[in-house]
Amino acid sequence: MKIAIVGAGPAGLYFALLAKKHQPQHSIEVYEQNPADATYGWGVVFSDIGLNFLREADPEFFREFTAHHERCDYMEVVHQGTHVQIGGNHFSRTSRIDMLRTLQTACERLGIQVHYGRRIEDVNALRAQVDMLVAADGGNSAIRTQFAEHFRPSFERRRNKFAWYGTRQLFHPVSLIFKQTPHGVFIAHSYQYSPGLSTFLIEVDPDTWSRAGLDRASEDESRAYCAQVFREELGCHELMTNRSLWFEANIVKNEQWTHQNIVLLGDALRTVHFSLGSGTRMAMQDAIALHRGLVEHPDDVQAAFAAFEHERRPASTTFQASASRSLDWYERVGDIMHLNPLAFAYHYMRRTGQVSHEDLARRDPYFTAACEAAGVAQAAQSNATA
Ligand SMILES: Cc1cc2nc3c(=O)[nH]c(=O)nc-3n(C[C@H](O)[C@H](O)[C@H](O)COP(=O)(O)OP(=O)(O)OC[C@H]3O[C@@H](n4cnc5c(N)ncnc54)[C@H](O)[C@@H]3O)c2cc1C
């Protein structure tokens, strides 16, 4: 089969790698608008349980992929200056550029041609030359827009503002830091992803953002302001910028996942929110499912697409629903800032409705025992049933 992939992010590259490695008869070319070393942001975080799928799909690549990951098996919720640790939460972190380099190297080894600096403007000419066209062109997918009447995408722009910084302060556990300021609540999602760097993603609601004057601030003024808000946690370290502009989450869904010989993959297909750290994982799981569809139906594009959608649609829908509840929680966090640190951390852990008290007890029985002893779990239960 002749396959063209638009977009050399994790979805496009991982699909290229799996398809070529396990079915070398396919001819695969990848088109990427940026140069090979372009990236935004700092680190990427995966939940470690979420990485089992990579081990199963390709154990050899899994070893390569995770060789330099930073790991930690607990997280911290920092509220009112108190650090509440919750065990049994395994996270694996790496820099986004290293992750992409590992994928690029593995693709090169297999002889896959990746055309960097090639933006596909009109996909019609390309799709006429191939059997399958994979639109892995990210959250702003131009291919999805070109065929919008077929894919029928919907968009939900969420209200909170985000800015993506790095810092040399090392946050060994994934740390969620909540700060009440005179203008409102600021949240930092922080984690170490390399021996010397941490990601520090700031989230703030739009009213707090405007009251703090950040609607009028330059990139550097915003950086300095946020560093001041989190001075206690950052210690003597500063925040660093890398196109750290304020943005809002745009949640994308598509009614149709395929059109003729085109299939949407990764963020082009659906975005989840990084409050669950799972965009990259979902993109790579899509790649695995499409690869499996192709293994089952090596000569039948439509059957391969149907198998892909059959495997991924339920998981994708469930996940987007819990990501949406997580977003709601962050957007309404101001209402529960009065809770004591333990009650607050418990509330956080149960925010998506997917994690029961028993699930939490399996992860960290000390945490749930402390919550029970303080009456936190019972209070949350009666609020939920009220
Ligand atoms: C601020 C922020 C923080 C995030 N944090 C995390 C995190 O901690 N953990 C996590 O798992 N995920 C995180 N994500 C999400 C993650 O980055 C994405 O979900 C993931 O990269 C999706 O992979 P993808 O391959 O589908 O798309 P992308 O990585 O967006 O790749 C798409 C590629 O297509 C290329 N392209 C687009 N249009 C064209 C065209 N017309 N022609 C050629 N090339 C084109 C782009 O240049 C890009 O390289 C975060 C996202 C953001 C915005």
The ligand as an SDF file (V2000), in Angstrom:
LIG
                    3D

 53 58  0  0  0  0  0  0  0  0999 V2000
    0.6810   23.6320   26.0690 C   0  0  0  0  0  0  0  0  0  0  0  0
    0.5400   22.1610   25.8010 C   0  0  0  0  0  0  0  0  0  0  0  0
    0.9990   21.2460   26.7310 C   0  0  0  0  0  0  0  0  0  0  0  0
    0.8850   19.8900   26.5060 C   0  0  0  0  0  0  0  0  0  0  0  0
    1.3490   19.0200   27.4540 N   0  0  0  0  0  0  0  0  0  0  0  0
    1.2470   17.7030   27.2410 C   0  0  0  0  0  0  0  0  0  0  0  0
    1.7390   16.7730   28.1820 C   0  0  0  0  0  0  0  0  0  0  0  0
    2.2850   17.1360   29.2210 O   0  0  0  0  0  0  0  0  0  0  0  0
    1.6030   15.4570   27.9480 N   0  0  0  0  0  0  0  0  0  0  0  0
    1.0030   15.0120   26.8020 C   0  0  0  0  0  0  0  0  0  0  0  0
    0.9110   13.8130   26.6250 O   0  0  0  0  0  0  0  0  0  0  0  0
    0.5330   15.8620   25.8840 N   0  0  0  0  0  0  0  0  0  0  0  0
    0.6400   17.1960   26.0660 C   0  0  0  0  0  0  0  0  0  0  0  0
    0.1580   18.0720   25.1530 N   0  0  0  0  0  0  0  0  0  0  0  0
   -0.5320   17.5660   24.0040 C   0  0  0  0  0  0  0  0  0  0  0  0
    0.4060   17.0460   22.9630 C   0  0  0  0  0  0  0  0  0  0  0  0
    1.3790   18.0000   22.6150 O   0  0  0  0  0  0  0  0  0  0  0  0
   -0.4040   16.6430   21.7420 C   0  0  0  0  0  0  0  0  0  0  0  0
   -1.5880   15.9950   22.1700 O   0  0  0  0  0  0  0  0  0  0  0  0
    0.3840   15.6930   20.8700 C   0  0  0  0  0  0  0  0  0  0  0  0
    1.5540   16.3170   20.4250 O   0  0  0  0  0  0  0  0  0  0  0  0
   -0.4900   15.2710   19.6820 C   0  0  0  0  0  0  0  0  0  0  0  0
    0.2960   14.6540   18.7220 O   0  0  0  0  0  0  0  0  0  0  0  0
   -0.0600   14.7930   17.1800 P   0  0  0  0  0  0  0  0  0  0  0  0
    1.0050   14.0540   16.4770 O   0  0  0  0  0  0  0  0  0  0  0  0
   -1.4680   14.4080   16.9510 O   0  0  0  0  0  0  0  0  0  0  0  0
   -0.0090   16.3510   16.8430 O   0  0  0  0  0  0  0  0  0  0  0  0
    1.2040   17.3720   16.8980 P   0  0  0  0  0  0  0  0  0  0  0  0
    2.2160   16.9920   17.9000 O   0  0  0  0  0  0  0  0  0  0  0  0
    0.5810   18.7250   17.0130 O   0  0  0  0  0  0  0  0  0  0  0  0
    1.8750   17.2180   15.4670 O   0  0  0  0  0  0  0  0  0  0  0  0
    1.2730   17.6830   14.2690 C   0  0  0  0  0  0  0  0  0  0  0  0
    2.3710   18.0010   13.2730 C   0  0  0  0  0  0  0  0  0  0  0  0
    1.7910   18.3060   12.0170 O   0  0  0  0  0  0  0  0  0  0  0  0
    2.5180   19.3580   11.4170 C   0  0  0  0  0  0  0  0  0  0  0  0
    1.6360   19.9910   10.4100 N   0  0  0  0  0  0  0  0  0  0  0  0
    0.4890   20.6560   10.6570 C   0  0  0  0  0  0  0  0  0  0  0  0
   -0.0790   21.0480    9.5090 N   0  0  0  0  0  0  0  0  0  0  0  0
    0.7180   20.6160    8.5120 C   0  0  0  0  0  0  0  0  0  0  0  0
    0.6550   20.6960    7.0920 C   0  0  0  0  0  0  0  0  0  0  0  0
   -0.3630   21.2990    6.4630 N   0  0  0  0  0  0  0  0  0  0  0  0
    1.6460   20.1440    6.3570 N   0  0  0  0  0  0  0  0  0  0  0  0
    2.6730   19.5180    6.9810 C   0  0  0  0  0  0  0  0  0  0  0  0
    2.7990   19.4090    8.3240 N   0  0  0  0  0  0  0  0  0  0  0  0
    1.8120   19.9390    9.0740 C   0  0  0  0  0  0  0  0  0  0  0  0
    2.8770   20.2430   12.5940 C   0  0  0  0  0  0  0  0  0  0  0  0
    3.9720   21.0870   12.3180 O   0  0  0  0  0  0  0  0  0  0  0  0
    3.1920   19.2170   13.6820 C   0  0  0  0  0  0  0  0  0  0  0  0
    4.5450   18.8630   13.7140 O   0  0  0  0  0  0  0  0  0  0  0  0
    0.2740   19.4370   25.3310 C   0  0  0  0  0  0  0  0  0  0  0  0
   -0.1850   20.3650   24.3750 C   0  0  0  0  0  0  0  0  0  0  0  0
   -0.0570   21.7260   24.6030 C   0  0  0  0  0  0  0  0  0  0  0  0
   -0.5650   22.7140   23.5740 C   0  0  0  0  0  0  0  0  0  0  0  0
  1  2  1  0
  2  3  1  0
  2 52  2  0
  3  4  2  0
  4  5  1  0
  4 50  1  0
  5  6  2  0
  6  7  1  0
  6 13  1  0
  7  8  2  0
  7  9  1  0
  9 10  1  0
 10 11  2  0
 10 12  1  0
 12 13  2  0
 13 14  1  0
 14 15  1  0
 14 50  1  0
 15 16  1  0
 16 17  1  0
 16 18  1  0
 18 19  1  0
 18 20  1  0
 20 21  1  0
 20 22  1  0
 22 23  1  0
 23 24  1  0
 24 25  2  0
 24 26  1  0
 24 27  1  0
 27 28  1  0
 28 29  2  0
 28 30  1  0
 28 31  1  0
 31 32  1  0
 32 33  1  0
 33 34  1  0
 33 48  1  0
 34 35  1  0
 35 36  1  0
 35 46  1  0
 36 37  1  0
 36 45  1  0
 37 38  2  0
 38 39  1  0
 39 40  1  0
 39 45  2  0
 40 41  1  0
 40 42  2  0
 42 43  1  0
 43 44  2  0
 44 45  1  0
 46 47  1  0
 46 48  1  0
 48 49  1  0
 50 51  2  0
 51 52  1  0
 52 53  1  0
M  END
$$$$
